[in-house]
Amino acid sequence: MKYTFLIFMLFLTTCVKVNNGIICTEQFVYGLNVTVKNADTNDIITEGITVKAKDGNYEEELMYMDGFNSFIGAGERTGNYIIEITSNNYQTYTSEVIVVGEDECHVIPRVLETLLQTN
């Protein structure tokens, strides 16, 4: 009885959903996480950078996450993405296809690091 109560309290205090018998969190997971660096200095760059993800007709500008120094997007969305990074100070970068899959609960995040060449 004591353990049953403890498990109940764990579920009560943790955001979960049951998906075909699998316990999933209610966390919103982004499928793409892109860090952009200067190819010459290896420093992370965020100012004046635009990161877009395209999957067929779908297009999304990724959001910059202060504190994480990365751009995120494709929230809970699977797909075959091409990432395009543009800036006035750097050469445009276009990725190969990045596949974002999923498991029973969420998308499986793809973490990318790109190096941009200065103009």
PASEBA-1860 file (N, C-alpha, C; in nm, 3 decimals):
! residues 119
1> MKYTFLIF> 0.082/-0.119/0.000/0.000/0.000/0.000/0.086/0.125/0.000 ~ 0.195/0.122/0.078/0.284/0.237/0.085/0.345/0.267/-0.051 ~ 0.389/0.165/-0.125/0.450/0.185/-0.256/0.348/0.233/-0.359 ~ 0.228/0.182/-0.350/0.121/0.227/-0.440/0.095/0.375/-0.421 ~ 0.091/0.420/-0.297/0.071/0.561/-0.268/0.186/0.644/-0.323 ~ 0.309/0.596/-0.307/0.427/0.667/-0.357/0.421/0.680/-0.509 ~ 0.386/0.573/-0.578/0.374/0.578/-0.724/0.263/0.673/-0.764 ~ 0.150/0.669/-0.693/0.041/0.761/-0.723/0.087/0.905/-0.706
9> MLFLTTCV> 0.160/0.934/-0.600/0.210/1.070/-0.576/0.307/1.112/-0.686 ~ 0.389/1.020/-0.734/0.482/1.050/-0.843/0.405/1.092/-0.967 ~ 0.300/1.019/-1.003/0.217/1.054/-1.118/0.144/1.186/-1.095 ~ 0.103/1.209/-0.975/0.029/1.329/-0.943/0.117/1.454/-0.955 ~ 0.245/1.441/-0.924/0.334/1.556/-0.925/0.412/1.570/-1.055 ~ 0.401/1.474/-1.144/0.472/1.478/-1.272/0.370/1.483/-1.384 ~ 0.391/1.571/-1.480/0.300/1.577/-1.595/0.326/1.456/-1.684 ~ 0.228/1.370/-1.697/0.244/1.252/-1.779/0.116/1.226/-1.856
17> KVNNGIIC> 0.128/1.151/-1.961/0.012/1.097/-2.030/0.043/0.953/-2.063 ~ -0.057/0.872/-2.073/-0.037/0.731/-2.105/-0.074/0.712/-2.251 ~ 0.020/0.656/-2.326/0.004/0.635/-2.469/0.026/0.487/-2.497 ~ -0.081/0.412/-2.514/-0.072/0.268/-2.536/0.009/0.197/-2.427 ~ -0.015/0.236/-2.303/0.054/0.174/-2.191/0.192/0.231/-2.162 ~ 0.239/0.326/-2.241/0.369/0.389/-2.221/0.347/0.524/-2.156 ~ 0.425/0.553/-2.054/0.409/0.680/-1.983/0.493/0.785/-2.056 ~ 0.426/0.893/-2.100/0.492/1.002/-2.173/0.478/1.131/-2.094
25> TEQFVYGL> 0.579/1.216/-2.102/0.570/1.347/-2.038/0.487/1.438/-2.127 ~ 0.439/1.547/-2.070/0.365/1.648/-2.144/0.459/1.755/-2.200 ~ 0.589/1.731/-2.191/0.690/1.824/-2.240/0.675/1.845/-2.391 ~ 0.692/1.968/-2.437/0.688/2.000/-2.579/0.830/1.990/-2.632 ~ 0.854/1.900/-2.726/0.989/1.871/-2.774/1.009/1.930/-2.913 ~ 1.118/2.003/-2.930/1.154/2.058/-3.060/1.240/1.958/-3.137 ~ 1.208/1.939/-3.263/1.279/1.842/-3.345/1.413/1.889/-3.395 ~ 1.434/2.022/-3.401/1.559/2.077/-3.453/1.622/2.169/-3.350
33> NVTVKNAD> 1.752/2.153/-3.331/1.830/2.236/-3.241/1.961/2.267/-3.313 ~ 1.978/2.392/-3.358/2.091/2.428/-3.445/2.180/2.531/-3.376 ~ 2.308/2.499/-3.363/2.408/2.592/-3.313/2.489/2.639/-3.432 ~ 2.510/2.771/-3.440/2.582/2.830/-3.553/2.713/2.889/-3.501 ~ 2.824/2.852/-3.567/2.956/2.900/-3.526/3.030/2.964/-3.643 ~ 3.120/3.055/-3.608/3.209/3.117/-3.704/3.317/3.014/-3.737 ~ 3.336/2.983/-3.866/3.431/2.879/-3.907/3.575/2.917/-3.876 ~ 3.607/3.046/-3.870/3.744/3.089/-3.844/3.779/3.088/-3.695
41> TNDIITEG> 3.683/3.128/-3.611/3.711/3.142/-3.467/3.648/3.033/-3.382 ~ 3.554/2.960/-3.438/3.476/2.858/-3.366/3.386/2.919/-3.258 ~ 3.368/3.052/-3.260/3.279/3.118/-3.166/3.134/3.101/-3.210 ~ 3.044/3.086/-3.114/2.901/3.080/-3.143/2.856/3.218/-3.190 ~ 2.780/3.221/-3.299/2.727/3.348/-3.349/2.574/3.340/-3.353 ~ 2.514/3.452/-3.312/2.367/3.457/-3.309/2.314/3.586/-3.368 ~ 2.393/3.691/-3.366/2.349/3.822/-3.414/2.341/3.822/-3.566 ~ 2.228/3.869/-3.619/2.213/3.882/-3.763/2.202/3.750/-3.837
49> ITVKAKDG> 2.167/3.645/-3.767/2.157/3.511/-3.825/2.010/3.474/-3.840 ~ 1.973/3.421/-3.955/1.838/3.367/-3.977/1.852/3.220/-4.010 ~ 1.779/3.136/-3.938/1.782/2.991/-3.960/1.641/2.948/-3.999 ~ 1.629/2.887/-4.118/1.500/2.839/-4.166/1.506/2.689/-4.189 ~ 1.395/2.623/-4.159/1.379/2.481/-4.185/1.269/2.464/-4.288 ~ 1.297/2.385/-4.391/1.198/2.361/-4.497/1.176/2.211/-4.511 ~ 1.048/2.174/-4.522/1.009/2.035/-4.545/0.895/2.038/-4.646 ~ 0.928/2.021/-4.774/0.826/2.032/-4.878/0.772/2.174/-4.881
57> NYEEELMY> 0.640/2.190/-4.869/0.577/2.322/-4.868/0.584/2.390/-4.731 ~ 0.622/2.316/-4.629/0.630/2.371/-4.494/0.762/2.446/-4.477 ~ 0.753/2.566/-4.419/0.874/2.644/-4.389/0.856/2.711/-4.253 ~ 0.963/2.710/-4.175/0.959/2.769/-4.042/1.091/2.838/-4.013 ~ 1.082/2.960/-3.959/1.203/3.027/-3.910/1.225/2.982/-3.767 ~ 1.343/2.926/-3.741/1.373/2.875/-3.608/1.391/2.991/-3.511 ~ 1.354/2.968/-3.386/1.363/3.068/-3.280/1.498/3.058/-3.211 ~ 1.556/3.174/-3.180/1.679/3.175/-3.103/1.645/3.157/-2.955
65> MDGFNSFI> 1.714/3.065/-2.890/1.693/3.040/-2.747/1.810/3.096/-2.669 ~ 1.788/3.213/-2.609/1.890/3.277/-2.527/1.923/3.184/-2.411 ~ 2.049/3.174/-2.379/2.092/3.086/-2.271/2.137/2.951/-2.322 ~ 2.079/2.906/-2.434/2.121/2.780/-2.495/2.211/2.805/-2.616 ~ 2.214/2.931/-2.663/2.294/2.970/-2.779/2.264/2.884/-2.901 ~ 2.136/2.855/-2.921/2.098/2.776/-3.038/1.961/2.820/-3.088 ~ 1.932/2.776/-3.208/1.804/2.804/-3.273/1.723/2.675/-3.272 ~ 1.595/2.685/-3.232/1.512/2.565/-3.222/1.386/2.580/-3.305
73> GAGERTGN> 1.332/2.466/-3.346/1.207/2.467/-3.421/1.158/2.326/-3.448 ~ 1.059/2.315/-3.536/0.995/2.188/-3.569/0.942/2.122/-3.442 ~ 0.869/2.199/-3.362/0.815/2.148/-3.237/0.714/2.037/-3.260 ~ 0.747/1.919/-3.208/0.662/1.800/-3.219/0.618/1.775/-3.363 ~ 0.709/1.801/-3.459/0.678/1.782/-3.601/0.787/1.699/-3.666 ~ 0.751/1.580/-3.713/0.846/1.498/-3.787/0.861/1.557/-3.927 ~ 0.965/1.515/-3.996/0.981/1.563/-4.133/1.121/1.541/-4.186 ~ 1.136/1.576/-4.312/1.265/1.571/-4.382/1.303/1.716/-4.414
81> YIIEITSN> 1.386/1.774/-4.329/1.413/1.916/-4.332/1.544/1.949/-4.403 ~ 1.542/2.061/-4.472/1.664/2.124/-4.522/1.677/2.253/-4.444 ~ 1.792/2.272/-4.383/1.819/2.391/-4.302/1.895/2.491/-4.389 ~ 1.846/2.616/-4.388/1.915/2.723/-4.459/1.947/2.833/-4.358 ~ 2.076/2.870/-4.353/2.121/2.974/-4.260/2.174/3.090/-4.343 ~ 2.119/3.209/-4.316/2.160/3.328/-4.391/2.202/3.439/-4.296 ~ 2.289/3.526/-4.348/2.338/3.641/-4.273/2.405/3.736/-4.372 ~ 2.403/3.864/-4.342/2.474/3.961/-4.426/2.624/3.947/-4.414
89> NYQTYTSE> 2.673/3.892/-4.302/2.816/3.884/-4.275/2.880/3.749/-4.308 ~ 2.797/3.649/-4.340/2.847/3.514/-4.363/2.788/3.456/-4.491 ~ 2.858/3.357/-4.546/2.807/3.288/-4.663/2.686/3.203/-4.624 ~ 2.590/3.194/-4.715/2.470/3.115/-4.689/2.508/2.968/-4.676 ~ 2.446/2.902/-4.580/2.467/2.758/-4.558/2.337/2.686/-4.587 ~ 2.344/2.577/-4.663/2.228/2.491/-4.689/2.269/2.348/-4.655 ~ 2.191/2.284/-4.570/2.223/2.149/-4.524/2.175/2.043/-4.623 ~ 2.219/1.923/-4.597/2.160/1.805/-4.659/2.026/1.782/-4.588
97> VIVVGEDE> 1.951/1.682/-4.628/1.824/1.652/-4.563/1.850/1.601/-4.421 ~ 1.779/1.661/-4.326/1.786/1.622/-4.185/1.653/1.556/-4.151 ~ 1.656/1.428/-4.115/1.534/1.354/-4.084/1.504/1.364/-3.935 ~ 1.385/1.413/-3.904/1.337/1.417/-3.765/1.230/1.309/-3.753 ~ 1.260/1.207/-3.674/1.166/1.097/-3.652/1.093/1.115/-3.520 ~ 1.027/1.009/-3.477/0.953/1.013/-3.352/0.952/0.877/-3.286 ~ 0.927/0.879/-3.155/0.903/0.754/-3.082/0.757/0.754/-3.039 ~ 0.721/0.676/-2.940/0.582/0.666/-2.898/0.528/0.795/-2.837
105> CHVIPRVL> 0.616/0.882/-2.790/0.572/1.001/-2.716/0.602/1.133/-2.786 ~ 0.720/1.147/-2.843/0.765/1.276/-2.894/0.851/1.258/-3.019 ~ 0.883/1.372/-3.080/0.983/1.370/-3.188/1.119/1.342/-3.124 ~ 1.209/1.292/-3.205/1.346/1.265/-3.159/1.431/1.383/-3.207 ~ 1.478/1.467/-3.116/1.550/1.588/-3.156/1.678/1.559/-3.233 ~ 1.703/1.643/-3.331/1.827/1.641/-3.407/1.906/1.765/-3.368 ~ 2.026/1.745/-3.318/2.113/1.854/-3.275/2.220/1.872/-3.382 ~ 2.227/1.995/-3.435/2.321/2.024/-3.542/2.413/2.138/-3.504
113> ETLLQTN> 2.536/2.132/-3.550/2.629/2.242/-3.534/2.682/2.276/-3.673 ~ 2.670/2.403/-3.710/2.716/2.444/-3.842/2.824/2.551/-3.830 ~ 2.915/2.550/-3.925/3.022/2.648/-3.930/2.998/2.737/-4.051 ~ 2.993/2.868/-4.028/2.972/2.962/-4.137/3.102/3.032/-4.172 ~ 3.124/3.046/-4.303/3.240/3.119/-4.354/3.204/3.266/-4.367 ~ 3.295/3.354/-4.327/3.270/3.498/-4.343/3.272/3.534/-4.490 ~ 3.203/3.644/-4.523/3.201/3.693/-4.663/3.334/3.753/-4.699
END
